Amino acid sequence: MPEVFPWVRHLTSDELRAFTLELVEALSDAAELEVDLTTQEVIAGWRATARIKADPVHYAQARKATSGDFGPVEVSA
């Protein structure tokens, strides 16, 4: 995996295992069902996780507890 996705070095071994499993499932769906959008979502999601974990300052901020209401969530279709 590190040869194809160098950013996985920022994931724990459990996270790497979860990414690998999700990726294999998504690739299977792509091959069997011709649904490849899921593959892109899996890679993008785990890459974002690795990106935040690669920066100790941002990672510490992301792990801080929050409180209060941050307002309505806008959903785009």
N, CA, C and O atoms as a GROMACS GRO file, in nm:
protein
  308
    1MET      N    1   0.081  -0.120   0.000
    1MET     CA    2   0.000   0.000   0.000
    1MET      C    3   0.085   0.128   0.000
    1MET      O    4   0.052   0.222  -0.072
    2PRO      N    5   0.194   0.134   0.077
    2PRO     CA    6   0.272   0.257   0.080
    2PRO      C    7   0.334   0.294  -0.056
    2PRO      O    8   0.361   0.411  -0.082
    3GLU      N    9   0.355   0.195  -0.142
    3GLU     CA   10   0.409   0.225  -0.274
    3GLU      C   11   0.306   0.297  -0.360
    3GLU      O   12   0.341   0.382  -0.442
    4VAL      N   13   0.180   0.262  -0.342
    4VAL     CA   14   0.073   0.323  -0.422
    4VAL      C   15   0.019   0.448  -0.354
    4VAL      O   16  -0.008   0.549  -0.421
    5PHE      N   17   0.004   0.443  -0.223
    5PHE     CA   18  -0.050   0.554  -0.145
    5PHE      C   19   0.052   0.590  -0.037
    5PHE      O   20   0.041   0.542   0.076
    6PRO      N   21   0.151   0.674  -0.067
    6PRO     CA   22   0.257   0.705   0.030
    6PRO      C   23   0.205   0.766   0.159
    6PRO      O   24   0.270   0.755   0.263
    7TRP      N   25   0.091   0.831   0.154
    7TRP     CA   26   0.035   0.898   0.272
    7TRP      C   27  -0.014   0.801   0.378
    7TRP      O   28  -0.044   0.844   0.490
    8VAL      N   29  -0.024   0.672   0.349
    8VAL     CA   30  -0.071   0.576   0.451
    8VAL      C   31   0.025   0.565   0.569
    8VAL      O   32  -0.012   0.510   0.673
    9ARG      N   33   0.146   0.617   0.554
    9ARG     CA   34   0.242   0.612   0.666
    9ARG      C   35   0.193   0.691   0.787
    9ARG      O   36   0.242   0.671   0.898
   10HIS      N   37   0.096   0.780   0.766
   10HIS     CA   38   0.040   0.859   0.874
   10HIS      C   39  -0.077   0.789   0.944
   10HIS      O   40  -0.129   0.840   1.043
   11LEU      N   41  -0.117   0.675   0.894
   11LEU     CA   42  -0.226   0.598   0.954
   11LEU      C   43  -0.170   0.495   1.051
   11LEU      O   44  -0.058   0.446   1.034
   12THR      N   45  -0.249   0.462   1.153
   12THR     CA   46  -0.212   0.353   1.242
   12THR      C   47  -0.229   0.220   1.168
   12THR      O   48  -0.288   0.216   1.061
   13SER      N   49  -0.178   0.114   1.225
   13SER     CA   50  -0.192  -0.016   1.159
   13SER      C   51  -0.340  -0.056   1.149
   13SER      O   52  -0.380  -0.116   1.049
   14ASP      N   53  -0.420  -0.025   1.250
   14ASP     CA   54  -0.564  -0.055   1.243
   14ASP      C   55  -0.632   0.029   1.134
   14ASP      O   56  -0.719  -0.021   1.063
   15GLU      N   57  -0.593   0.155   1.123
   15GLU     CA   58  -0.651   0.240   1.019
   15GLU      C   59  -0.610   0.192   0.880
   15GLU      O   60  -0.691   0.191   0.788
   16LEU      N   61  -0.485   0.152   0.865
   16LEU     CA   62  -0.438   0.100   0.736
   16LEU      C   63  -0.515  -0.025   0.698
   16LEU      O   64  -0.552  -0.043   0.582
   17ARG      N   65  -0.540  -0.110   0.795
   17ARG     CA   66  -0.618  -0.232   0.771
   17ARG      C   67  -0.760  -0.197   0.728
   17ARG      O   68  -0.814  -0.256   0.634
   18ALA      N   69  -0.821  -0.099   0.796
   18ALA     CA   70  -0.958  -0.057   0.763
   18ALA      C   71  -0.962   0.005   0.624
   18ALA      O   72  -1.054  -0.023   0.547
   19PHE      N   73  -0.863   0.088   0.591
   19PHE     CA   74  -0.856   0.148   0.457
   19PHE      C   75  -0.844   0.040   0.351
   19PHE      O   76  -0.915   0.042   0.251
   20THR      N   77  -0.755  -0.054   0.374
   20THR     CA   78  -0.734  -0.162   0.278
   20THR      C   79  -0.863  -0.241   0.255
   20THR      O   80  -0.898  -0.271   0.142
   21LEU      N   81  -0.932  -0.274   0.363
   21LEU     CA   82  -1.057  -0.349   0.353
   21LEU      C   83  -1.163  -0.269   0.276
   21LEU      O   84  -1.229  -0.323   0.187
   22GLU      N   85  -1.179  -0.143   0.311
   22GLU     CA   86  -1.277  -0.058   0.240
   22GLU      C   87  -1.242  -0.044   0.093
   22GLU      O   88  -1.330  -0.047   0.007
   23LEU      N   89  -1.112  -0.029   0.064
   23LEU     CA   90  -1.070  -0.014  -0.075
   23LEU      C   91  -1.097  -0.140  -0.155
   23LEU      O   92  -1.145  -0.133  -0.268
   24VAL      N   93  -1.067  -0.255  -0.098
   24VAL     CA   94  -1.094  -0.382  -0.168
   24VAL      C   95  -1.243  -0.398  -0.194
   24VAL      O   96  -1.282  -0.441  -0.303
   25GLU      N   97  -1.326  -0.364  -0.096
   25GLU     CA   98  -1.472  -0.373  -0.115
   25GLU      C   99  -1.518  -0.278  -0.225
   25GLU      O  100  -1.600  -0.315  -0.309
   26ALA      N  101  -1.464  -0.156  -0.226
   26ALA     CA  102  -1.503  -0.058  -0.327
   26ALA      C  103  -1.457  -0.102  -0.466
   26ALA      O  104  -1.530  -0.086  -0.564
   27LEU      N  105  -1.336  -0.157  -0.474
   27LEU     CA  106  -1.287  -0.205  -0.603
   27LEU      C  107  -1.368  -0.325  -0.652
   27LEU      O  108  -1.389  -0.340  -0.773
   28SER      N  109  -1.413  -0.408  -0.561
   28SER     CA  110  -1.498  -0.520  -0.597
   28SER      C  111  -1.630  -0.470  -0.654
   28SER      O  112  -1.678  -0.520  -0.756
   29ASP      N  113  -1.688  -0.370  -0.588
   29ASP     CA  114  -1.812  -0.310  -0.640
   29ASP      C  115  -1.789  -0.249  -0.778
   29ASP      O  116  -1.873  -0.261  -0.866
   30ALA      N  117  -1.675  -0.184  -0.795
   30ALA     CA  118  -1.644  -0.123  -0.924
   30ALA      C  119  -1.636  -0.228  -1.034
   30ALA      O  120  -1.684  -0.207  -1.145
   31ALA      N  121  -1.575  -0.341  -1.002
   31ALA     CA  122  -1.559  -0.447  -1.100
   31ALA      C  123  -1.689  -0.521  -1.127
   31ALA      O  124  -1.722  -0.550  -1.242
   32GLU      N  125  -1.763  -0.550  -1.021
   32GLU     CA  126  -1.884  -0.631  -1.036
   32GLU      C  127  -2.008  -0.550  -1.072
   32GLU      O  128  -2.094  -0.597  -1.146
   33LEU      N  129  -2.017  -0.428  -1.020
   33LEU     CA  130  -2.138  -0.348  -1.038
   33LEU      C  131  -2.118  -0.224  -1.124
   33LEU      O  132  -2.212  -0.149  -1.150
   34GLU      N  133  -1.993  -0.204  -1.166
   34GLU     CA  134  -1.958  -0.086  -1.246
   34GLU      C  135  -1.993   0.044  -1.172
   34GLU      O  136  -2.044   0.138  -1.233
   35VAL      N  137  -1.966   0.047  -1.041
   35VAL     CA  138  -1.989   0.164  -0.957
   35VAL      C  139  -1.853   0.204  -0.902
   35VAL      O  140  -1.808   0.149  -0.801
   36ASP      N  141  -1.787   0.300  -0.968
   36ASP     CA  142  -1.652   0.334  -0.925
   36ASP      C  143  -1.643   0.461  -0.842
   36ASP      O  144  -1.534   0.494  -0.795
   37LEU      N  145  -1.751   0.533  -0.824
   37LEU     CA  146  -1.749   0.654  -0.743
   37LEU      C  147  -1.711   0.622  -0.599
   37LEU      O  148  -1.642   0.701  -0.534
   38THR      N  149  -1.755   0.508  -0.548
   38THR     CA  150  -1.724   0.468  -0.411
   38THR      C  151  -1.574   0.455  -0.391
   38THR      O  152  -1.522   0.492  -0.285
   39THR      N  153  -1.504   0.404  -0.488
   39THR     CA  154  -1.359   0.390  -0.478
   39THR      C  155  -1.293   0.526  -0.457
   39THR      O  156  -1.206   0.541  -0.371
   40GLN      N  157  -1.335   0.624  -0.534
   40GLN     CA  158  -1.280   0.760  -0.519
   40GLN      C  159  -1.312   0.818  -0.382
   40GLN      O  160  -1.228   0.886  -0.323
   41GLU      N  161  -1.432   0.792  -0.331
   41GLU     CA  162  -1.471   0.842  -0.199
   41GLU      C  163  -1.388   0.778  -0.088
   41GLU      O  164  -1.347   0.846   0.006
   42VAL      N  165  -1.364   0.649  -0.099
   42VAL     CA  166  -1.284   0.579   0.002
   42VAL      C  167  -1.142   0.637   0.005
   42VAL      O  168  -1.090   0.667   0.112
   43ILE      N  169  -1.081   0.651  -0.110
   43ILE     CA  170  -0.945   0.704  -0.117
   43ILE      C  171  -0.941   0.848  -0.065
   43ILE      O  172  -0.853   0.883   0.014
   44ALA      N  173  -1.035   0.931  -0.108
   44ALA     CA  174  -1.037   1.071  -0.064
   44ALA      C  175  -1.056   1.083   0.087
   44ALA      O  176  -0.992   1.165   0.152
   45GLY      N  177  -1.144   1.003   0.142
   45GLY     CA  178  -1.170   1.007   0.286
   45GLY      C  179  -1.050   0.967   0.368
   45GLY      O  180  -1.015   1.034   0.466
   46TRP      N  181  -0.985   0.858   0.330
   46TRP     CA  182  -0.868   0.813   0.406
   46TRP      C  183  -0.749   0.905   0.383
   46TRP      O  184  -0.667   0.922   0.473
   47ARG      N  185  -0.739   0.963   0.264
   47ARG     CA  186  -0.630   1.059   0.239
   47ARG      C  187  -0.649   1.182   0.326
   47ARG      O  188  -0.551   1.236   0.378
   48ALA      N  189  -0.772   1.226   0.343
   48ALA     CA  190  -0.800   1.341   0.431
   48ALA      C  191  -0.765   1.307   0.576
   48ALA      O  192  -0.712   1.392   0.648
   49THR      N  193  -0.793   1.185   0.618
   49THR     CA  194  -0.756   1.142   0.753
   49THR      C  195  -0.605   1.146   0.770
   49THR      O  196  -0.555   1.196   0.871
   50ALA      N  197  -0.532   1.095   0.672
   50ALA     CA  198  -0.386   1.096   0.679
   50ALA      C  199  -0.333   1.239   0.679
   50ALA      O  200  -0.236   1.270   0.749
   51ARG      N  201  -0.395   1.326   0.601
   51ARG     CA  202  -0.350   1.466   0.592
   51ARG      C  203  -0.360   1.535   0.727
   51ARG      O  204  -0.266   1.602   0.769
   52ILE      N  205  -0.472   1.520   0.795
   52ILE     CA  206  -0.489   1.587   0.925
   52ILE      C  207  -0.396   1.525   1.029
   52ILE      O  208  -0.345   1.596   1.116
   53LYS      N  209  -0.374   1.395   1.022
   53LYS     CA  210  -0.286   1.329   1.119
   53LYS      C  211  -0.139   1.361   1.093
   53LYS      O  212  -0.057   1.349   1.184
   54ALA      N  213  -0.105   1.402   0.972
   54ALA     CA  214   0.033   1.436   0.939
   54ALA      C  215   0.078   1.567   1.003
   54ALA      O  216   0.197   1.590   1.019
   55ASP      N  217  -0.016   1.652   1.040
   55ASP     CA  218   0.015   1.781   1.102
   55ASP      C  219  -0.025   1.775   1.249
   55ASP      O  220  -0.143   1.782   1.282
   56PRO      N  221   0.073   1.761   1.338
   56PRO     CA  222   0.041   1.744   1.481
   56PRO      C  223  -0.044   1.857   1.539
   56PRO      O  224  -0.129   1.832   1.624
   57VAL      N  225  -0.022   1.979   1.496
   57VAL     CA  226  -0.099   2.093   1.549
   57VAL      C  227  -0.245   2.082   1.507
   57VAL      O  228  -0.334   2.094   1.591
   58HIS      N  229  -0.269   2.059   1.380
   58HIS     CA  230  -0.407   2.047   1.332
   58HIS      C  231  -0.475   1.922   1.390
   58HIS      O  232  -0.594   1.924   1.421
   59TYR      N  233  -0.399   1.815   1.404
   59TYR     CA  234  -0.456   1.693   1.459
   59TYR      C  235  -0.498   1.714   1.604
   59TYR      O  236  -0.605   1.668   1.645
   60ALA      N  237  -0.416   1.783   1.681
   60ALA     CA  238  -0.450   1.813   1.821
   60ALA      C  239  -0.575   1.900   1.828
   60ALA      O  240  -0.662   1.878   1.913
   61GLN      N  241  -0.585   1.999   1.739
   61GLN     CA  242  -0.704   2.084   1.735
   61GLN      C  243  -0.828   2.004   1.697
   61GLN      O  244  -0.936   2.026   1.753
   62ALA      N  245  -0.813   1.913   1.604
   62ALA     CA  246  -0.927   1.834   1.558
   62ALA      C  247  -0.979   1.740   1.666
   62ALA      O  248  -1.096   1.702   1.665
   63ARG      N  249  -0.892   1.703   1.760
   63ARG     CA  250  -0.931   1.611   1.866
   63ARG      C  251  -0.988   1.680   1.989
   63ARG      O  252  -1.035   1.613   2.081
   64LYS      N  253  -0.984   1.813   1.991
   64LYS     CA  254  -1.039   1.886   2.106
   64LYS      C  255  -1.192   1.875   2.108
   64LYS      O  256  -1.257   1.875   2.004
   65ALA      N  257  -1.244   1.866   2.228
   65ALA     CA  258  -1.390   1.860   2.244
   65ALA      C  259  -1.452   1.993   2.204
   65ALA      O  260  -1.393   2.099   2.224
   66THR      N  261  -1.569   1.986   2.150
   66THR     CA  262  -1.643   2.106   2.114
   66THR      C  263  -1.771   2.110   2.196
   66THR      O  264  -1.814   2.010   2.254
   67SER      N  265  -1.830   2.228   2.201
   67SER     CA  266  -1.958   2.239   2.270
   67SER      C  267  -2.040   2.346   2.201
   67SER      O  268  -1.987   2.431   2.129
   68GLY      N  269  -2.168   2.342   2.224
   68GLY     CA  270  -2.255   2.442   2.166
   68GLY      C  271  -2.315   2.400   2.033
   68GLY      O  272  -2.291   2.291   1.982
   69ASP      N  273  -2.393   2.490   1.982
   69ASP     CA  274  -2.462   2.469   1.856
   69ASP      C  275  -2.392   2.552   1.749
   69ASP      O  276  -2.380   2.673   1.763
   70PHE      N  277  -2.348   2.488   1.645
   70PHE     CA  278  -2.276   2.557   1.539
   70PHE      C  279  -2.369   2.598   1.424
   70PHE      O  280  -2.323   2.635   1.317
   71GLY      N  281  -2.499   2.591   1.448
   71GLY     CA  282  -2.596   2.636   1.348
   71GLY      C  283  -2.639   2.524   1.254
   71GLY      O  284  -2.593   2.410   1.265
   72PRO      N  285  -2.728   2.559   1.162
   72PRO     CA  286  -2.781   2.459   1.070
   72PRO      C  287  -2.675   2.412   0.971
   72PRO      O  288  -2.583   2.486   0.936
   73VAL      N  289  -2.690   2.291   0.928
   73VAL     CA  290  -2.601   2.233   0.830
   73VAL      C  291  -2.667   2.243   0.694
   73VAL      O  292  -2.782   2.203   0.677
   74GLU      N  293  -2.594   2.297   0.598
   74GLU     CA  294  -2.646   2.306   0.462
   74GLU      C  295  -2.601   2.183   0.384
   74GLU      O  296  -2.483   2.148   0.383
   75VAL      N  297  -2.695   2.120   0.321
   75VAL     CA  298  -2.664   2.001   0.242
   75VAL      C  299  -2.688   2.034   0.096
   75VAL      O  300  -2.794   2.084   0.059
   76SER      N  301  -2.587   2.004   0.014
   76SER     CA  302  -2.603   2.025  -0.128
   76SER      C  303  -2.619   1.891  -0.197
   76SER      O  304  -2.557   1.792  -0.158
   77ALA      N  305  -2.699   1.888  -0.297
   77ALA     CA  306  -2.725   1.762  -0.367
   77ALA      C  307  -2.634   1.744  -0.484
   77ALA      O  308  -2.642   1.644  -0.554
   0.00000   0.00000   0.00000
